[in-house]
Amino acid sequence: MPETVSAAAVAQLPPLAAQAERLIELGVPGLAGMSAAELRAFAANAEPGDGGVLLAVHPDRIPASVLAPLLRHHGKPGFVVTDMTDVDRFEPHHTELPDAPLYLVSGLDRGDRMADWSPEEALAALGEEGRTPLVLTEGIHWLLQRPEVLERNHCFMTIGSRLRKPNGTLDARTPAIWISNGTGRDGRERRDAPKVGWCWWNNRHTWLGFASATGRHL
């Protein structure tokens, strides 16, 4: 059985220039309505910070439904579960994103220590630690750069994304990214594929941590 990726290894990220090239290779600039030159220029001029940062495209420019199929695990493309057709309506909650098409996310953590916590419990703990939860698109961007961060029994939720209902209350679903077992509506052909799904706000799962960051900046 392969060893679990250590917390230190999970935190490592490629240089910003390499991250930009990875996104260009995947066709992200075209999907986001920008040029490869714009992406390269941002990466070249951005402040990398200590310990590495993640290059992210704002969800207004490229939503989760477009990013998810770019994910890969064991050669299988990512997908969004069939009962989450409204995935792109989930918006930042308890997480403020820079008002710019491109930005940086620092201090990434998969949140393994919070496995078997409910999202409600995890959100409170993250706030006490001065951290904010990742939004769904940030979690996908992380896995586009570091696919090995997604492991069986060590996947994560992105509770920085929530859906507000027309009456103002929050939908009880919270987005998460894990690995499909190829059962039910997923289909056997999707076994081992990266899966964007959801869990209930008050439920606990032993195999889901809570991805978070220490900050976001340009």
C-alpha positions as YAML, in Angstrom:
chain: A
units: angstrom
residues:
- id: 1
  name: MET
  ca: [0.00, 0.00, 0.00]
- id: 2
  name: PRO
  ca: [1.46, 3.43, -0.92]
- id: 3
  name: GLU
  ca: [2.42, 5.77, 1.88]
- id: 4
  name: THR
  ca: [0.23, 8.75, 2.63]
- id: 5
  name: VAL
  ca: [1.56, 12.07, 1.37]
- id: 6
  name: SER
  ca: [2.99, 13.88, 4.38]
- id: 7
  name: ALA
  ca: [1.69, 17.25, 5.54]
- id: 8
  name: ALA
  ca: [4.97, 18.87, 4.51]
- id: 9
  name: ALA
  ca: [4.79, 17.33, 1.04]
- id: 10
  name: VAL
  ca: [1.16, 18.40, 0.63]
- id: 11
  name: ALA
  ca: [2.17, 22.00, 1.27]
- id: 12
  name: GLN
  ca: [4.81, 22.04, -1.50]
- id: 13
  name: LEU
  ca: [3.92, 23.74, -4.77]
- id: 14
  name: PRO
  ca: [5.75, 24.25, -8.07]
- id: 15
  name: PRO
  ca: [7.17, 27.73, -8.86]
- id: 16
  name: LEU
  ca: [4.58, 30.16, -10.19]
- id: 17
  name: ALA
  ca: [6.06, 30.07, -13.69]
- id: 18
  name: ALA
  ca: [5.67, 26.30, -13.76]
- id: 19
  name: GLN
  ca: [2.10, 26.58, -12.47]
- id: 20
  name: ALA
  ca: [1.29, 29.02, -15.26]
- id: 21
  name: GLU
  ca: [2.68, 26.64, -17.86]
- id: 22
  name: ARG
  ca: [0.64, 23.80, -16.41]
- id: 23
  name: LEU
  ca: [-2.57, 25.83, -16.74]
- id: 24
  name: ILE
  ca: [-1.62, 26.82, -20.29]
- id: 25
  name: GLU
  ca: [-1.01, 23.16, -21.15]
- id: 26
  name: LEU
  ca: [-4.51, 22.35, -19.89]
- id: 27
  name: GLY
  ca: [-6.08, 25.13, -21.96]
- id: 28
  name: VAL
  ca: [-7.22, 27.16, -18.96]
- id: 29
  name: PRO
  ca: [-6.45, 30.63, -20.41]
- id: 30
  name: GLY
  ca: [-8.77, 30.07, -23.36]
- id: 31
  name: LEU
  ca: [-11.51, 28.67, -21.13]
- id: 32
  name: ALA
  ca: [-11.16, 31.70, -18.85]
- id: 33
  name: GLY
  ca: [-11.20, 34.27, -21.66]
- id: 34
  name: MET
  ca: [-7.58, 35.36, -21.26]
- id: 35
  name: SER
  ca: [-4.34, 34.83, -23.13]
- id: 36
  name: ALA
  ca: [-1.39, 32.65, -22.22]
- id: 37
  name: ALA
  ca: [0.71, 35.82, -22.22]
- id: 38
  name: GLU
  ca: [-1.50, 37.36, -19.52]
- id: 39
  name: LEU
  ca: [-1.09, 34.29, -17.35]
- id: 40
  name: ARG
  ca: [2.67, 34.19, -17.82]
- id: 41
  name: ALA
  ca: [2.97, 37.90, -17.05]
- id: 42
  name: PHE
  ca: [1.00, 37.57, -13.84]
- id: 43
  name: ALA
  ca: [3.15, 34.65, -12.70]
- id: 44
  name: ALA
  ca: [6.34, 36.52, -13.55]
- id: 45
  name: ASN
  ca: [5.35, 39.67, -11.65]
- id: 46
  name: ALA
  ca: [3.59, 38.13, -8.64]
- id: 47
  name: GLU
  ca: [5.15, 37.95, -5.19]
- id: 48
  name: PRO
  ca: [5.69, 34.24, -4.49]
- id: 49
  name: GLY
  ca: [5.78, 34.60, -0.71]
- id: 50
  name: ASP
  ca: [7.37, 32.17, 1.74]
- id: 51
  name: GLY
  ca: [6.85, 28.47, 1.22]
- id: 52
  name: GLY
  ca: [5.13, 28.73, -2.15]
- id: 53
  name: VAL
  ca: [1.68, 29.87, -3.23]
- id: 54
  name: LEU
  ca: [-1.06, 28.59, -5.51]
- id: 55
  name: LEU
  ca: [-1.94, 30.42, -8.71]
- id: 56
  name: ALA
  ca: [-5.73, 30.53, -9.04]
- id: 57
  name: VAL
  ca: [-8.18, 31.86, -11.61]
- id: 58
  name: HIS
  ca: [-11.22, 33.58, -10.13]
- id: 59
  name: PRO
  ca: [-14.37, 31.39, -10.35]
- id: 60
  name: ASP
  ca: [-16.14, 34.22, -12.16]
- id: 61
  name: ARG
  ca: [-13.73, 33.58, -15.04]
- id: 62
  name: ILE
  ca: [-13.70, 29.79, -14.98]
- id: 63
  name: PRO
  ca: [-16.26, 27.92, -12.84]
- id: 64
  name: ALA
  ca: [-15.97, 24.54, -11.16]
- id: 65
  name: SER
  ca: [-17.96, 22.72, -13.84]
- id: 66
  name: VAL
  ca: [-15.37, 23.73, -16.43]
- id: 67
  name: LEU
  ca: [-12.33, 23.01, -14.25]
- id: 68
  name: ALA
  ca: [-13.41, 19.62, -12.89]
- id: 69
  name: PRO
  ca: [-13.00, 17.66, -16.18]
- id: 70
  name: LEU
  ca: [-9.36, 18.80, -16.31]
- id: 71
  name: LEU
  ca: [-8.55, 16.82, -13.17]
- id: 72
  name: ARG
  ca: [-6.86, 13.44, -13.50]
- id: 73
  name: HIS
  ca: [-6.37, 10.48, -11.15]
- id: 74
  name: HIS
  ca: [-5.04, 7.17, -12.42]
- id: 75
  name: GLY
  ca: [-5.62, 8.53, -15.91]
- id: 76
  name: LYS
  ca: [-9.34, 9.13, -15.29]
- id: 77
  name: PRO
  ca: [-10.81, 12.61, -15.89]
- id: 78
  name: GLY
  ca: [-12.63, 14.44, -13.13]
- id: 79
  name: PHE
  ca: [-16.37, 14.96, -13.05]
- id: 80
  name: VAL
  ca: [-19.17, 16.63, -11.10]
- id: 81
  name: VAL
  ca: [-21.84, 14.37, -9.58]
- id: 82
  name: THR
  ca: [-25.13, 14.25, -11.47]
- id: 83
  name: ASP
  ca: [-27.15, 15.71, -8.59]
- id: 84
  name: MET
  ca: [-25.03, 18.86, -8.41]
- id: 85
  name: THR
  ca: [-26.00, 20.57, -11.64]
- id: 86
  name: ASP
  ca: [-26.03, 23.87, -9.73]
- id: 87
  name: VAL
  ca: [-22.36, 23.58, -8.72]
- id: 88
  name: ASP
  ca: [-21.46, 26.91, -10.35]
- id: 89
  name: ARG
  ca: [-24.00, 28.76, -8.23]
- id: 90
  name: PHE
  ca: [-22.01, 28.03, -5.06]
- id: 91
  name: GLU
  ca: [-20.33, 31.27, -3.97]
- id: 92
  name: PRO
  ca: [-17.56, 32.22, -1.52]
- id: 93
  name: HIS
  ca: [-18.70, 32.05, 2.11]
- id: 94
  name: HIS
  ca: [-16.48, 33.01, 5.08]
- id: 95
  name: THR
  ca: [-13.80, 33.47, 2.41]
- id: 96
  name: GLU
  ca: [-13.07, 36.71, 0.55]
- id: 97
  name: LEU
  ca: [-11.51, 36.47, -2.90]
- id: 98
  name: PRO
  ca: [-9.48, 39.26, -4.52]
- id: 99
  name: ASP
  ca: [-11.41, 41.23, -7.13]
- id: 100
  name: ALA
  ca: [-9.16, 40.17, -9.99]
- id: 101
  name: PRO
  ca: [-9.10, 37.45, -12.64]
- id: 102
  name: LEU
  ca: [-5.90, 35.94, -11.21]
- id: 103
  name: TYR
  ca: [-4.72, 35.76, -7.62]
- id: 104
  name: LEU
  ca: [-2.53, 33.79, -5.22]
- id: 105
  name: VAL
  ca: [-3.50, 31.51, -2.34]
- id: 106
  name: SER
  ca: [-1.00, 30.98, 0.47]
- id: 107
  name: GLY
  ca: [-0.60, 28.52, 3.33]
- id: 108
  name: LEU
  ca: [-2.53, 25.59, 1.85]
- id: 109
  name: ASP
  ca: [-3.50, 22.78, 4.18]
- id: 110
  name: ARG
  ca: [-5.55, 19.65, 3.41]
- id: 111
  name: GLY
  ca: [-7.02, 19.61, 6.90]
- id: 112
  name: ASP
  ca: [-6.41, 15.93, 7.64]
- id: 113
  name: ARG
  ca: [-6.49, 16.63, 11.38]
- id: 114
  name: MET
  ca: [-10.18, 17.54, 11.06]
- id: 115
  name: ALA
  ca: [-11.24, 14.28, 9.46]
- id: 116
  name: ASP
  ca: [-14.49, 13.04, 11.03]
- id: 117
  name: TRP
  ca: [-15.49, 16.60, 11.97]
- id: 118
  name: SER
  ca: [-18.62, 18.25, 10.66]
- id: 119
  name: PRO
  ca: [-18.25, 21.29, 8.39]
- id: 120
  name: GLU
  ca: [-19.78, 23.43, 11.13]
- id: 121
  name: GLU
  ca: [-17.14, 22.29, 13.64]
- id: 122
  name: ALA
  ca: [-14.32, 22.71, 11.13]
- id: 123
  name: LEU
  ca: [-15.34, 26.24, 10.12]
- id: 124
  name: ALA
  ca: [-15.27, 27.39, 13.74]
- id: 125
  name: ALA
  ca: [-11.85, 25.83, 14.33]
- id: 126
  name: LEU
  ca: [-10.37, 27.34, 11.17]
- id: 127
  name: GLY
  ca: [-11.57, 30.77, 12.25]
- id: 128
  name: GLU
  ca: [-9.86, 30.39, 15.61]
- id: 129
  name: GLU
  ca: [-6.63, 29.47, 13.80]
- id: 130
  name: GLY
  ca: [-6.79, 32.52, 11.53]
- id: 131
  name: ARG
  ca: [-7.42, 30.37, 8.49]
- id: 132
  name: THR
  ca: [-10.18, 30.45, 5.88]
- id: 133
  name: PRO
  ca: [-11.64, 27.47, 3.99]
- id: 134
  name: LEU
  ca: [-10.89, 26.98, 0.32]
- id: 135
  name: VAL
  ca: [-13.57, 27.61, -2.24]
- id: 136
  name: LEU
  ca: [-14.23, 24.73, -4.62]
- id: 137
  name: THR
  ca: [-12.33, 26.17, -7.59]
- id: 138
  name: GLU
  ca: [-9.24, 26.72, -5.40]
- id: 139
  name: GLY
  ca: [-9.35, 23.07, -4.38]
- id: 140
  name: ILE
  ca: [-9.51, 22.05, -8.04]
- id: 141
  name: HIS
  ca: [-6.64, 24.39, -8.95]
- id: 142
  name: TRP
  ca: [-4.55, 22.82, -6.19]
- id: 143
  name: LEU
  ca: [-5.14, 19.35, -7.62]
- id: 144
  name: LEU
  ca: [-4.37, 20.50, -11.15]
- id: 145
  name: GLN
  ca: [-0.91, 21.44, -9.89]
- id: 146
  name: ARG
  ca: [-0.50, 18.59, -7.39]
- id: 147
  name: PRO
  ca: [-2.72, 15.60, -8.33]
- id: 148
  name: GLU
  ca: [-1.10, 13.47, -5.63]
- id: 149
  name: VAL
  ca: [-2.70, 15.62, -2.92]
- id: 150
  name: LEU
  ca: [-5.93, 13.69, -3.59]
- id: 151
  name: GLU
  ca: [-5.56, 10.29, -1.94]
- id: 152
  name: ARG
  ca: [-7.98, 7.60, -0.93]
- id: 153
  name: ASN
  ca: [-8.94, 8.11, 2.71]
- id: 154
  name: HIS
  ca: [-7.29, 11.56, 2.60]
- id: 155
  name: CYS
  ca: [-9.57, 13.74, 0.47]
- id: 156
  name: PHE
  ca: [-11.06, 17.09, 1.43]
- id: 157
  name: MET
  ca: [-14.06, 19.40, 1.60]
- id: 158
  name: THR
  ca: [-14.10, 22.99, 0.33]
- id: 159
  name: ILE
  ca: [-16.57, 24.62, 2.67]
- id: 160
  name: GLY
  ca: [-15.61, 28.11, 1.53]
- id: 161
  name: SER
  ca: [-18.23, 27.56, -1.19]
- id: 162
  name: ARG
  ca: [-21.92, 27.62, -0.22]
- id: 163
  name: LEU
  ca: [-25.17, 28.03, -2.09]
- id: 164
  name: ARG
  ca: [-27.66, 30.60, -0.85]
- id: 165
  name: LYS
  ca: [-31.31, 29.83, -1.53]
- id: 166
  name: PRO
  ca: [-33.79, 32.42, -2.86]
- id: 167
  name: ASN
  ca: [-35.17, 32.83, 0.68]
- id: 168
  name: GLY
  ca: [-31.72, 33.81, 1.98]
- id: 169
  name: THR
  ca: [-30.92, 30.59, 3.86]
- id: 170
  name: LEU
  ca: [-27.91, 28.44, 3.03]
- id: 171
  name: ASP
  ca: [-28.26, 25.15, 1.19]
- id: 172
  name: ALA
  ca: [-27.22, 22.28, 3.48]
- id: 173
  name: ARG
  ca: [-24.84, 20.85, 0.87]
- id: 174
  name: THR
  ca: [-21.13, 21.53, 1.12]
- id: 175
  name: PRO
  ca: [-18.76, 20.77, -1.80]
- id: 176
  name: ALA
  ca: [-16.00, 18.20, -1.52]
- id: 177
  name: ILE
  ca: [-13.47, 16.51, -3.80]
- id: 178
  name: TRP
  ca: [-12.75, 12.82, -3.46]
- id: 179
  name: ILE
  ca: [-12.09, 9.67, -5.50]
- id: 180
  name: SER
  ca: [-14.97, 7.76, -7.03]
- id: 181
  name: ASN
  ca: [-15.50, 4.09, -6.26]
- id: 182
  name: GLY
  ca: [-17.37, 3.69, -9.53]
- id: 183
  name: THR
  ca: [-20.62, 2.80, -7.81]
- id: 184
  name: GLY
  ca: [-24.18, 4.01, -8.29]
- id: 185
  name: ARG
  ca: [-24.72, 6.87, -10.68]
- id: 186
  name: ASP
  ca: [-20.98, 7.46, -11.04]
- id: 187
  name: GLY
  ca: [-20.69, 4.39, -13.29]
- id: 188
  name: ARG
  ca: [-18.04, 1.67, -13.19]
- id: 189
  name: GLU
  ca: [-16.01, 3.46, -15.87]
- id: 190
  name: ARG
  ca: [-15.41, 6.30, -13.38]
- id: 191
  name: ARG
  ca: [-13.81, 4.19, -10.67]
- id: 192
  name: ASP
  ca: [-10.68, 6.03, -9.42]
- id: 193
  name: ALA
  ca: [-11.72, 9.29, -11.12]
- id: 194
  name: PRO
  ca: [-11.56, 12.61, -9.21]
- id: 195
  name: LYS
  ca: [-15.09, 13.42, -8.11]
- id: 196
  name: VAL
  ca: [-16.63, 16.78, -7.22]
- id: 197
  name: GLY
  ca: [-19.57, 16.06, -4.96]
- id: 198
  name: TRP
  ca: [-21.19, 17.25, -1.77]
- id: 199
  name: CYS
  ca: [-21.86, 16.32, 1.85]
- id: 200
  name: TRP
  ca: [-24.38, 17.59, 4.38]
- id: 201
  name: TRP
  ca: [-23.36, 20.51, 6.60]
- id: 202
  name: ASN
  ca: [-23.70, 18.57, 9.86]
- id: 203
  name: ASN
  ca: [-22.37, 15.19, 8.70]
- id: 204
  name: ARG
  ca: [-18.95, 13.70, 9.47]
- id: 205
  name: HIS
  ca: [-16.72, 11.60, 7.24]
- id: 206
  name: THR
  ca: [-13.54, 9.87, 8.40]
- id: 207
  name: TRP
  ca: [-11.91, 10.27, 4.97]
- id: 208
  name: LEU
  ca: [-12.59, 13.98, 4.40]
- id: 209
  name: GLY
  ca: [-10.48, 16.78, 5.81]
- id: 210
  name: PHE
  ca: [-11.15, 20.50, 5.36]
- id: 211
  name: ALA
  ca: [-8.88, 22.35, 2.94]
- id: 212
  name: SER
  ca: [-7.93, 25.86, 4.01]
- id: 213
  name: ALA
  ca: [-5.47, 28.71, 3.48]
- id: 214
  name: THR
  ca: [-3.84, 31.49, 5.48]
- id: 215
  name: GLY
  ca: [-4.42, 34.19, 2.89]
- id: 216
  name: ARG
  ca: [-5.09, 35.38, -0.65]
- id: 217
  name: HIS
  ca: [-3.41, 38.22, -2.48]
- id: 218
  name: LEU
  ca: [-2.42, 39.51, -5.93]
...
